[in-house]
Amino acid sequence: MPKTVIVIPCYNEEKRLPQEEFKAYFESRPEVHFLFANDGSRDGTLEMLQQLTKNYPQAHVFDGGKNQGKANITHAAFRYALTHLEFDYIGFFDADLATPLEEIDRFMQVVEQKEGLLMVCGSRVQRLGSNIRRKPLRHYMGRTFATAVSRILCLPVYDTQCGAKILRKDVAETVTQERFMSPWFFDVEIFARIILAYGYEACMDKCFEYPLDTWIEKGDTRLKTKDFLRTPLELLKLRRKYHREICRKIKEENK
């Protein structure tokens, strides 16, 4: 398996983080490294993370200081890893493990089977044989959001917002040159920046949506009603920043 680092953004996770699941995975997959990124937690998260990782050399803690939001702490953790850790691929998973850690193995199987991939991203496709549990309202809101994002990116992407992605090291370096603009929808920016840096056709061919076997929605979502109400404005900002440049990139490739 290629050397892999998984970033786990953490905010007030002292009582929520499934520590035993992480410990079991540490012991079964010592070759996979983890970087727990503390985002200015106001509880005992930092101390808990330090205790959790002290007996596992493949587990690391990054303290981002004051609270800065998921987009910024993920960006900061990626930049820290690029400077301090050795790896071939880097990704991020949500701390509540809505996407189980076992999916990391399947992601990396895809990487090994499909040469030259830029990114593998989880996709919450409800289908026979899978265990995708999501509240109906959030599912339908997600489909509406995905349709809007597909138009912004000009990509047939099903699920940009699944909190499970793995990127090649050079791709991670490229997409984190600048901080993300959107506090919650930075995943969309990752796709946009890949298109602008590597080309539209490269993104179509070398970014792979992997249909997750398991994804179980946890009750303590960090997205509140006010965040959903801001979604149209956030999408408008993303469109203004990226859509025209993406269209120009597509035209250049089609000449």
KEKE-3310 file (N, C-alpha, C; in steps of 0.2 Angstrom, whole numbers, plus 5000, padded with zeros to 4 digits):
npx = (5004:5003:5011:5001:4992:4980:4970:4961:4949:4945:4934:4929:4928:4929:4919:4914:4922:4925:4935:4939:4937:4947:4959:4958:4960:4972:4980:4978:4982:4996:5003:4996:4995:4989:4983:4977:4968:4967:4954:4954:4947:4935:4933:4940:4947:4960:4969:4963:4966:4980:4982:4976:4985:4997:5004:5005:5015:5011:5001:4997:4996:4990:4989:4979:4977:4967:4949:4945:4937:4931:4936:4947:4955:4957:4964:4976:4981:4984:4994:5004:5006:5012:5024:5030:5028:5030:5024:5013:5000:4987:4973:4956:4945:4929:4928:4918:4917:4907:4909:4916:4933:4937:4935:4945:4955:4949:4948:4962:4964:4958:4966:4978:4974:4970:4979:4988:4979:4971:4963:4953:4936:4924:4907:4890:4880:4865:4861:4857:4864:4872:4876:4870:4865:4854:4846:4830:4827:4839:4845:4838:4840:4854:4854:4849:4859:4870:4866:4867:4880:4886:4884:4891:4904:4904:4904:4900:4897:4893:4893:4899:4901:4904:4912:4925:4940:4954:4969:4982:4999:5006:4994:4988:4997:4995:4982:4981:4988:4983:4972:4956:4941:4927:4919:4912:4910:4922:4926:4921:4929:4941:4939:4937:4949:4958:4953:4957:4971:4976:4968:4952:4949:4958:4953:4941:4945:4954:4950:4941:4925:4921:4909:4903:4903:4898:4890:4885:4874:4877:4870:4874:4876:4887:4883:4871:4854:4855:4867:4863:4854:4862:4868:4864:4870:4883:4885:4884:4895:4905:4903:4905:4919:4925:4918:4918:4932:4933:4925:4933:4944:4939:4936:4949:4954:4947:4950)
npy = (4994:5011:5025:5033:5046:5051:5064:5070:5081:5089:5095:5099:5086:5077:5069:5062:5056:5041:5032:5018:5012:5019:5014:5001:5000:5007:4997:4986:4991:4997:5004:5014:5031:5044:5060:5070:5084:5097:5109:5122:5117:5118:5110:5095:5090:5091:5086:5073:5068:5068:5058:5047:5045:5043:5030:5025:5026:5030:5039:5056:5072:5088:5104:5117:5129:5143:5142:5139:5134:5120:5120:5128:5122:5109:5113:5119:5108:5099:5107:5106:5093:5091:5097:5090:5076:5060:5054:5047:5048:5058:5061:5065:5061:5061:5065:5058:5046:5043:5038:5023:5017:5006:5009:5015:5006:5001:5012:5014:5002:5005:5015:5008:5000:5008:5017:5032:5040:5056:5059:5050:5050:5048:5042:5044:5033:5027:5010:4993:4981:4990:5000:5013:5026:5039:5054:5057:5070:5077:5070:5073:5087:5086:5081:5091:5101:5095:5095:5108:5111:5103:5110:5121:5117:5110:5096:5079:5075:5066:5067:5079:5082:5072:5067:5060:5058:5055:5061:5062:5066:5077:5083:5087:5096:5106:5110:5116:5128:5140:5147:5140:5147:5145:5141:5129:5122:5118:5106:5107:5117:5110:5101:5111:5117:5107:5104:5117:5116:5104:5101:5099:5087:5078:5079:5073:5060:5055:5058:5049:5043:5034:5022:5021:5007:5008:5020:5030:5041:5052:5058:5071:5083:5095:5105:5118:5125:5138:5138:5130:5139:5149:5143:5145:5158:5155:5146:5154:5163:5153:5150:5162:5163:5152:5146:5153:5152:5139:5136:5143:5135:5123:5126:5129:5117:5111:5116)
npz = (5000:4996:5005:5016:5023:5034:5037:5051:5055:5070:5082:5097:5101:5112:5119:5108:5099:5092:5100:5102:5090:5082:5088:5086:5072:5071:5076:5067:5055:5054:5045:5039:5042:5053:5056:5068:5069:5079:5081:5089:5100:5113:5124:5132:5121:5114:5124:5125:5112:5112:5122:5116:5105:5110:5111:5099:5085:5072:5073:5074:5081:5077:5082:5079:5085:5088:5085:5069:5059:5048:5035:5035:5045:5040:5028:5035:5041:5031:5025:5035:5036:5023:5025:5036:5037:5029:5014:5001:4997:5003:5014:5020:5033:5042:5059:5066:5060:5051:5039:5039:5045:5038:5025:5020:5016:5005:4997:4994:4987:4975:4971:4969:4959:4948:4938:4941:4947:4952:4963:4974:4979:4991:4988:4992:4988:4987:4986:4981:4992:4999:5013:5017:5026:5028:5033:5025:5022:5022:5012:5000:5000:4998:4985:4978:4980:4974:4961:4958:4960:4951:4939:4941:4941:4929:4929:4930:4943:4957:4971:4980:4993:5003:5017:5015:5007:4996:4991:4979:4983:4976:4971:4982:4987:4977:4977:4989:4989:4991:5004:5007:5001:5004:5019:5022:5010:5004:4998:4985:4980:4979:4969:4959:4958:4955:4941:4936:4937:4932:4921:4912:4906:4912:4925:4923:4919:4929:4942:4954:4959:4972:4976:4992:5003:5016:5025:5038:5044:5057:5073:5078:5069:5062:5054:5055:5054:5050:5043:5032:5026:5021:5010:4996:4994:4997:4986:4975:4977:4975:4961:4955:4957:4951:4940:4927:4924:4923:4912:4903:4903:4898:4885:4880:4880:4870:4858)
capx = (5000:5007:5011:4995:4991:4973:4968:4954:4948:4942:4932:4925:4926:4931:4914:4911:4927:4925:4942:4941:4938:4953:4964:4958:4963:4979:4984:4978:4985:5001:5006:4992:4996:4984:4985:4972:4969:4962:4952:4952:4941:4934:4933:4946:4949:4967:4972:4961:4970:4987:4982:4975:4990:5004:5007:5005:5019:5008:4996:5000:4992:4991:4985:4978:4976:4960:4944:4945:4932:4933:4940:4954:4959:4959:4970:4982:4983:4987:5001:5008:5008:5017:5031:5033:5027:5032:5018:5012:4993:4984:4966:4953:4939:4926:4929:4913:4917:4901:4913:4921:4940:4939:4934:4952:4958:4945:4950:4969:4964:4956:4972:4983:4971:4969:4986:4988:4973:4973:4959:4947:4932:4918:4901:4885:4875:4860:4860:4857:4870:4876:4873:4870:4859:4854:4839:4827:4827:4846:4847:4835:4844:4860:4854:4848:4865:4874:4865:4870:4888:4888:4883:4896:4910:4903:4906:4895:4899:4887:4893:4906:4902:4905:4918:4930:4943:4961:4972:4989:5003:5006:4988:4986:5001:4993:4975:4981:4993:4979:4967:4949:4936:4921:4920:4909:4910:4929:4926:4919:4935:4946:4937:4938:4957:4960:4952:4961:4978:4977:4964:4946:4949:4961:4949:4936:4948:4958:4946:4936:4920:4920:4903:4904:4899:4894:4890:4879:4874:4877:4865:4877:4879:4889:4879:4865:4850:4858:4872:4859:4851:4868:4870:4863:4875:4890:4886:4885:4902:4909:4901:4909:4926:4927:4914:4921:4938:4933:4923:4938:4949:4936:4936:4956:4956:4943:4952)
capy = (5000:5018:5028:5037:5050:5053:5070:5069:5087:5088:5101:5097:5078:5073:5064:5060:5053:5033:5030:5011:5010:5021:5010:4994:5001:5008:4990:4982:4995:5002:5007:5020:5037:5048:5067:5073:5091:5100:5116:5126:5114:5121:5104:5091:5086:5091:5081:5066:5066:5067:5052:5042:5044:5042:5023:5023:5031:5032:5043:5062:5077:5095:5109:5123:5135:5145:5139:5142:5131:5114:5121:5131:5117:5104:5116:5119:5101:5097:5110:5104:5086:5091:5099:5086:5069:5057:5050:5047:5050:5061:5062:5067:5058:5065:5062:5054:5040:5041:5033:5019:5017:5001:5011:5018:5000:5000:5018:5012:4997:5009:5019:5003:4997:5013:5020:5039:5044:5062:5059:5046:5053:5044:5044:5040:5031:5022:5005:4987:4978:4995:5002:5020:5028:5046:5056:5058:5077:5079:5066:5077:5093:5085:5080:5098:5104:5092:5097:5115:5110:5100:5115:5126:5113:5107:5089:5075:5073:5064:5069:5082:5084:5066:5069:5055:5059:5054:5064:5061:5071:5083:5086:5090:5102:5111:5113:5120:5133:5146:5144:5139:5152:5143:5137:5122:5118:5118:5101:5110:5120:5105:5099:5116:5118:5101:5106:5122:5115:5098:5101:5096:5080:5075:5078:5068:5053:5054:5058:5043:5043:5027:5021:5018:5001:5010:5027:5030:5048:5053:5063:5077:5086:5102:5110:5120:5128:5144:5136:5128:5145:5152:5139:5149:5163:5151:5143:5160:5165:5148:5151:5168:5162:5147:5144:5156:5150:5132:5136:5145:5129:5118:5129:5129:5110:5108:5119)
capz = (5000:4996:5011:5016:5029:5034:5042:5055:5058:5077:5085:5103:5100:5118:5120:5102:5095:5093:5101:5101:5083:5080:5091:5083:5066:5072:5077:5061:5049:5057:5039:5038:5047:5055:5058:5071:5068:5084:5078:5094:5104:5120:5129:5133:5114:5113:5129:5123:5106:5115:5126:5111:5100:5113:5110:5092:5081:5066:5074:5076:5083:5075:5086:5075:5089:5089:5081:5062:5054:5045:5029:5037:5049:5035:5024:5039:5043:5024:5024:5040:5034:5018:5028:5042:5036:5022:5011:4994:4997:5009:5013:5026:5035:5047:5065:5069:5057:5047:5034:5043:5043:5034:5018:5018:5013:4998:4993:4992:4982:4969:4969:4966:4953:4943:4938:4939:4949:4956:4969:4975:4984:4993:4986:4996:4983:4990:4981:4984:4994:5003:5020:5017:5030:5028:5034:5019:5020:5020:5006:4995:5000:4995:4978:4975:4980:4970:4954:4957:4960:4944:4934:4943:4939:4923:4930:4932:4950:4961:4979:4982:5000:5007:5020:5014:5001:4997:4985:4978:4986:4972:4970:4989:4987:4972:4979:4995:4989:4994:5008:5004:5001:5007:5026:5022:5004:5001:4994:4978:4978:4978:4962:4954:4958:4951:4934:4933:4938:4928:4915:4913:4904:4917:4931:4921:4919:4935:4948:4954:4964:4974:4980:4998:5005:5022:5027:5043:5047:5065:5075:5080:5063:5064:5050:5058:5050:5048:5037:5026:5023:5018:5005:4990:4994:4996:4979:4971:4978:4971:4954:4953:4958:4948:4934:4921:4923:4921:4905:4898:4902:4894:4878:4878:4878:4864:4852)
cpx = (5004:5006:5006:4995:4983:4972:4961:4953:4944:4940:4927:4923:4928:4926:4912:4915:4926:4932:4944:4941:4944:4959:4964:4961:4970:4983:4984:4981:4990:5004:5003:4993:4990:4986:4978:4973:4964:4961:4950:4947:4941:4933:4940:4949:4956:4970:4970:4965:4977:4987:4981:4981:4997:5007:5007:5009:5016:5003:4999:4995:4994:4986:4985:4977:4969:4956:4944:4940:4935:4938:4947:4958:4961:4965:4976:4985:4987:4994:5006:5011:5013:5024:5034:5032:5029:5026:5017:5005:4991:4976:4963:4946:4936:4927:4924:4913:4911:4903:4918:4928:4941:4938:4941:4955:4955:4947:4957:4969:4962:4962:4977:4980:4971:4975:4985:4983:4975:4969:4954:4943:4926:4912:4895:4879:4871:4859:4859:4864:4875:4872:4873:4864:4859:4847:4836:4828:4834:4848:4844:4838:4851:4860:4853:4855:4870:4873:4867:4877:4890:4888:4889:4903:4910:4906:4900:4896:4893:4887:4899:4907:4903:4912:4924:4933:4950:4964:4980:4993:5004:5000:4986:4991:4998:4986:4975:4986:4989:4974:4960:4945:4930:4922:4917:4910:4917:4930:4925:4925:4940:4945:4939:4946:4960:4959:4956:4969:4980:4973:4957:4946:4952:4957:4943:4938:4951:4956:4941:4932:4919:4913:4904:4900:4895:4895:4884:4879:4873:4873:4868:4880:4881:4886:4873:4861:4852:4863:4868:4856:4856:4870:4869:4869:4882:4891:4887:4892:4907:4909:4905:4916:4929:4924:4917:4927:4938:4930:4928:4943:4946:4937:4944:4957:4952:4945:4956)
cpy = (5006:5021:5033:5040:5052:5058:5069:5076:5086:5095:5099:5090:5074:5068:5060:5055:5045:5031:5023:5009:5013:5016:5004:4995:5003:5001:4986:4985:5000:5006:5014:5025:5041:5055:5070:5080:5095:5107:5120:5123:5117:5116:5101:5088:5085:5086:5074:5064:5064:5060:5046:5040:5042:5035:5021:5028:5033:5037:5050:5067:5084:5099:5115:5129:5137:5142:5143:5139:5125:5115:5123:5126:5111:5107:5116:5113:5098:5100:5108:5097:5086:5093:5094:5079:5067:5053:5051:5050:5053:5062:5064:5063:5062:5061:5057:5047:5038:5037:5029:5018:5012:5003:5014:5012:5000:5006:5016:5007:5000:5012:5014:5000:5001:5018:5028:5043:5050:5062:5053:5049:5048:5046:5040:5039:5025:5016:4998:4984:4983:4996:5009:5023:5036:5048:5058:5066:5079:5075:5071:5084:5092:5084:5087:5102:5101:5094:5104:5115:5108:5105:5120:5123:5110:5100:5085:5071:5072:5067:5072:5082:5078:5068:5063:5056:5058:5057:5062:5067:5077:5087:5090:5097:5108:5114:5117:5125:5139:5143:5144:5145:5151:5139:5130:5118:5118:5112:5103:5113:5116:5103:5105:5117:5113:5102:5111:5121:5109:5097:5097:5089:5076:5074:5073:5061:5051:5055:5053:5044:5036:5027:5018:5012:5003:5017:5028:5037:5048:5059:5070:5081:5093:5107:5112:5123:5134:5143:5134:5134:5149:5149:5142:5154:5160:5149:5149:5162:5160:5149:5157:5167:5157:5145:5147:5153:5142:5132:5138:5139:5124:5120:5128:5122:5107:5112:5114)
cpz = (5000:5003:5011:5023:5029:5039:5045:5058:5065:5080:5091:5102:5106:5119:5114:5098:5096:5094:5100:5094:5080:5082:5088:5076:5066:5072:5071:5055:5051:5051:5037:5044:5048:5058:5061:5072:5073:5082:5084:5099:5111:5126:5130:5127:5114:5118:5127:5117:5108:5118:5121:5107:5103:5112:5103:5087:5075:5067:5077:5078:5081:5079:5082:5078:5090:5084:5074:5057:5051:5039:5031:5041:5045:5031:5028:5040:5037:5024:5029:5038:5028:5020:5033:5041:5029:5020:5004:4993:5004:5008:5020:5027:5041:5054:5068:5066:5054:5041:5038:5040:5038:5026:5016:5014:5006:4994:4990:4987:4975:4967:4966:4959:4947:4943:4937:4942:4953:4963:4969:4981:4985:4990:4989:4991:4986:4985:4985:4986:4998:5009:5021:5020:5031:5029:5027:5017:5018:5013:5000:4994:4996:4988:4974:4974:4975:4962:4953:4956:4953:4939:4935:4940:4932:4923:4932:4938:4954:4968:4980:4989:5005:5010:5020:5007:5002:4990:4985:4980:4982:4971:4976:4989:4982:4974:4985:4995:4992:4999:5005:5005:5005:5014:5026:5016:5000:4997:4986:4976:4976:4970:4957:4953:4954:4943:4932:4933:4933:4922:4916:4912:4909:4923:4929:4922:4925:4942:4949:4960:4966:4978:4986:5000:5011:5023:5032:5046:5054:5067:5076:5074:5065:5059:5053:5052:5046:5042:5031:5022:5020:5012:4998:4989:4993:4989:4974:4971:4974:4964:4952:4953:4953:4941:4928:4919:4921:4914:4901:4897:4898:4886:4875:4876:4872:4858:4847)
residu = (MET:PRO:LYS:THR:VAL:ILE:VAL:ILE:PRO:CYS:TYR:ASN:GLU:GLU:LYS:ARG:LEU:PRO:GLN:GLU:GLU:PHE:LYS:ALA:TYR:PHE:GLU:SER:ARG:PRO:GLU:VAL:HIS:PHE:LEU:PHE:ALA:ASN:ASP:GLY:SER:ARG:ASP:GLY:THR:LEU:GLU:MET:LEU:GLN:GLN:LEU:THR:LYS:ASN:TYR:PRO:GLN:ALA:HIS:VAL:PHE:ASP:GLY:GLY:LYS:ASN:GLN:GLY:LYS:ALA:ASN:ILE:THR:HIS:ALA:ALA:PHE:ARG:TYR:ALA:LEU:THR:HIS:LEU:GLU:PHE:ASP:TYR:ILE:GLY:PHE:PHE:ASP:ALA:ASP:LEU:ALA:THR:PRO:LEU:GLU:GLU:ILE:ASP:ARG:PHE:MET:GLN:VAL:VAL:GLU:GLN:LYS:GLU:GLY:LEU:LEU:MET:VAL:CYS:GLY:SER:ARG:VAL:GLN:ARG:LEU:GLY:SER:ASN:ILE:ARG:ARG:LYS:PRO:LEU:ARG:HIS:TYR:MET:GLY:ARG:THR:PHE:ALA:THR:ALA:VAL:SER:ARG:ILE:LEU:CYS:LEU:PRO:VAL:TYR:ASP:THR:GLN:CYS:GLY:ALA:LYS:ILE:LEU:ARG:LYS:ASP:VAL:ALA:GLU:THR:VAL:THR:GLN:GLU:ARG:PHE:MET:SER:PRO:TRP:PHE:PHE:ASP:VAL:GLU:ILE:PHE:ALA:ARG:ILE:ILE:LEU:ALA:TYR:GLY:TYR:GLU:ALA:CYS:MET:ASP:LYS:CYS:PHE:GLU:TYR:PRO:LEU:ASP:THR:TRP:ILE:GLU:LYS:GLY:ASP:THR:ARG:LEU:LYS:THR:LYS:ASP:PHE:LEU:ARG:THR:PRO:LEU:GLU:LEU:LEU:LYS:LEU:ARG:ARG:LYS:TYR:HIS:ARG:GLU:ILE:CYS:ARG:LYS:ILE:LYS:GLU:GLU:ASN:LYS)
# end
